[in-house]
Amino acid sequence: MQEIKWVNVPLYDELSVKNLYDDMIQYPEFRRYFPDRLPKGRQMDRSYFFNIMMTLNPDYTGNLILHAER
């Protein structure tokens, strides 16, 4: 828990789990924190998803947020 980099991500369409999940799940280090399958019509918790992104790749996540805010 001490290693997690917490982030509050603004609510923009381009920063939705639905838009980013398929791209991010391709990375093995990211995929290990998520189940193999989700029930139909379900997606990951937004806070959990972005906290994992920020912890594993803070530069990329920070740049996504900055780009969405512009």
C-alpha positions, 0 to 999 in steps of 0.5 A: 500500500505504501508503494501505490501512487494515488491519483485523482483523475478528472472526469473526461471522456478520453480518460475513461476506463472504457477507452484505455482498458484495452490498450493497457491490458496488453502490458503484462505488468499491468495485466497482473493486477486485473482478473482475466475476465470481467462479467459482461457489461462490467468494467474495472473500478475507475480509481483502482484502474488509474491508481495502478496506471499511476503506480506502474507508469507515472509519466505516461499517466501524468501526460494523459491527464495533462493532455486531457486538461488542455 
